[in-house]
């Protein structure tokens, strides 16, 4: 039976984070962290599934969704800040240890956290189309659309835009596309609608140029890691995942057919991969 989530707001490192919490009755916890220009609501489907067994925490990163935008974007929109906020969030929610599921940027936050501030507290790590090195052409593609978000007269037009730009996510139902849109929209002063996030969050790429080059942290990890790679991903290349199998924690790698960057974590097959990996912890 699916658990109903609770919406919460938590002060972390001086910023208010919005969190969806599923399965609050469980002691063991999974943190599910979204990608660069997305929100914690992307995790609704897999969170509802995992909440049968775990408490699932799905934050909105500052500058996204319903979390506070940073008044100091050059300094705060970076992995180091996100990791501090993640540690503060776990402390505030009284989570001693957890599993971590991260899509794209959320995976990078988990990797750095597991190697630094949350070392010993993250038990198992699932990276959804993320690794310690990302392809520069794909990063440039993401910067180009994320830094200049489109605006439309209607929500229906915004949905068509999302269906185009997020086509690599793989299959989503019409209802899932509608939910993605309705949880990813804000209205501009002129009445048009645009994606939810603070466009200044792309300052991460100009002020923290090597933020996603993380082999040192990767090589220091000593926890089980599962990497889900979109079969057609242009961001996480196959040669990188081959290195991930051989270095550091020696990740298990599973390629997800019919997806690029990044699998939407919305199918029974994807649920099963994540659930089985976390369940191995006992």
Residue pairs with C-beta under 8 A, 6 or more apart in sequence:
1 52
2 48
2 51
2 52
3 22
3 23
3 24
3 25
3 48
3 51
3 52
5 20
5 21
5 22
5 44
5 47
5 48
5 51
5 58
6 20
6 21
6 22
6 24
7 18
7 19
7 20
7 21
8 18
8 19
8 20
8 21
9 16
9 17
9 18
9 19
9 66
10 16
10 17
10 19
10 89
10 92
10 93
11 17
11 92
12 84
12 85
12 86
12 88
12 89
12 92
13 81
13 84
13 85
13 88
15 62
15 67
15 68
15 70
15 76
15 85
16 67
16 68
17 59
17 60
17 61
17 62
17 67
17 68
17 85
17 89
18 40
18 59
18 60
18 65
18 66
18 67
19 40
19 57
19 58
19 59
19 60
19 89
19 93
20 40
20 41
20 43
20 44
20 47
20 57
20 58
21 55
21 56
21 57
21 58
21 93
22 47
22 48
22 50
22 51
22 55
22 56
22 58
23 47
23 50
23 51
23 52
23 53
23 54
23 55
23 56
24 55
25 55
26 51
26 53
26 54
26 55
27 55
28 53
28 54
28 55
28 98
28 99
29 54
29 55
29 56
29 57
29 95
29 97
29 98
29 99
30 50
30 54
30 55
30 56
30 57
30 98
30 99
30 100
30 101
30 278
31 56
31 57
31 59
31 86
31 90
31 95
31 98
31 99
31 100
31 101
31 110
32 40
32 43
32 46
32 47
32 50
32 56
32 57
32 58
32 101
32 102
32 106
33 40
33 58
33 59
33 61
33 86
33 100
33 101
33 102
33 103
33 105
33 106
33 107
33 109
33 110
34 40
34 42
34 43
34 58
34 59
34 60
34 61
34 64
34 103
34 104
34 105
34 106
35 42
35 103
35 104
35 105
35 106
35 262
36 104
36 105
36 142
36 146
36 201
37 64
37 142
37 146
37 195
37 197
37 201
38 64
38 103
38 104
38 184
39 60
39 64
39 65
39 66
39 183
39 184
39 196
40 58
40 59
40 60
40 65
41 58
41 65
41 179
41 180
41 183
41 184
42 103
42 180
42 264
42 265
43 56
43 58
43 101
43 265
44 58
44 179
45 176
45 264
45 265
45 266
45 271
46 101
46 265
46 266
46 270
46 271
46 274
47 56
47 58
49 271
49 275
50 56
50 271
50 274
50 275
50 278
53 275
53 279
54 99
54 278
57 89
57 93
57 95
57 98
59 67
59 86
59 89
60 66
60 67
61 67
61 82
61 105
61 106
61 109
61 201
62 68
62 69
62 70
62 76
62 77
62 81
62 82
62 85
63 69
63 70
63 73
63 77
63 197
63 198
63 200
63 201
64 196
64 197
64 198
64 201
65 183
65 184
65 196
65 197
69 198
69 200
70 76
70 77
70 198
70 200
73 198
73 200
73 201
73 203
74 203
74 207
75 81
75 207
77 198
77 200
77 201
77 202
77 203
77 204
77 207
77 208
78 204
78 207
78 208
78 211
79 105
79 108
79 109
79 112
79 204
79 208
79 211
79 212
80 112
80 208
82 105
82 109
83 109
83 112
83 113
83 116
83 117
83 118
84 117
86 109
86 113
86 117
86 118
87 113
87 117
87 118
90 96
90 98
90 118
90 121
95 121
96 121
97 120
97 121
97 122
97 123
98 121
98 122
98 123
99 122
99 123
99 124
99 125
99 126
99 278
99 281
100 110
100 113
100 114
100 122
100 124
100 125
100 126
101 110
101 126
101 128
101 265
101 274
102 108
102 109
102 110
102 111
102 125
102 126
102 127
102 128
102 130
103 128
103 129
103 130
103 262
103 265
104 128
104 129
104 130
104 235
104 261
104 262
105 130
106 128
106 130
107 125
107 126
107 127
107 128
107 129
107 130
107 131
108 130
108 211
108 212
108 214
110 122
110 125
110 127
111 125
111 127
111 130
111 132
111 214
111 217
111 218
111 221
112 214
112 217
113 122
114 122
114 125
114 217
114 221
114 223
115 217
115 218
115 220
115 221
116 217
122 223
123 223
123 281
124 223
124 224
124 225
124 226
124 277
124 278
124 280
124 281
125 221
125 223
125 224
125 225
125 226
125 249
126 225
126 226
126 227
126 228
126 274
126 277
126 278
127 225
127 226
127 227
127 228
127 251
128 228
128 262
128 263
128 265
129 228
129 229
129 230
129 233
129 235
129 236
129 259
129 261
129 262
129 263
130 227
130 236
130 262
131 218
131 227
131 236
131 240
131 241
131 244
132 213
132 214
132 215
132 217
132 218
132 240
132 244
132 248
133 212
133 213
133 214
133 215
133 240
133 243
134 212
134 235
134 236
134 240
135 234
135 235
135 236
135 237
135 240
137 234
138 233
138 234
138 235
138 261
139 205
139 212
139 235
141 234
142 235
143 202
143 205
145 165
146 197
146 199
146 201
146 202
147 199
147 202
148 199
149 194
149 195
149 197
149 199
150 158
150 161
150 194
150 195
151 188
151 192
151 193
151 194
152 158
152 161
152 192
152 193
152 194
153 191
153 192
153 193
154 193
155 181
155 182
155 185
155 193
157 193
158 181
158 185
158 193
158 194
158 195
159 177
159 178
159 181
162 177
162 180
162 181
162 184
163 177
166 180
167 260
168 230
168 232
168 233
168 259
168 260
168 261
168 262
169 259
169 260
169 262
169 263
169 264
170 230
170 256
170 258
170 259
170 260
170 263
170 264
170 267
171 258
171 264
171 266
171 267
172 180
172 264
172 266
176 264
176 266
183 196
184 195
184 196
185 193
185 194
185 195
185 196
186 193
186 194
186 195
186 196
187 193
187 194
188 194
204 211
205 211
215 247
215 248
218 244
218 247
218 248
218 249
219 247
219 248
220 248
221 248
221 249
222 249
223 249
224 249
224 252
224 277
224 280
224 281
225 244
225 248
225 249
225 250
225 251
225 252
226 251
226 252
226 253
226 254
226 273
226 274
226 277
227 236
227 241
227 244
227 251
227 252
227 253
227 254
228 254
228 255
228 256
228 263
228 270
228 273
228 274
229 236
229 238
229 241
229 253
229 254
229 255
229 256
230 236
230 255
230 256
230 259
230 260
230 261
230 262
230 263
231 255
231 256
231 257
231 258
231 259
231 260
232 259
232 260
233 259
233 260
233 261
233 262
234 260
234 261
235 261
235 262
236 261
241 251
241 253
244 250
244 251
244 253
245 251
245 252
245 253
252 277
254 273
256 263
256 270
263 270
264 270
265 271
265 274
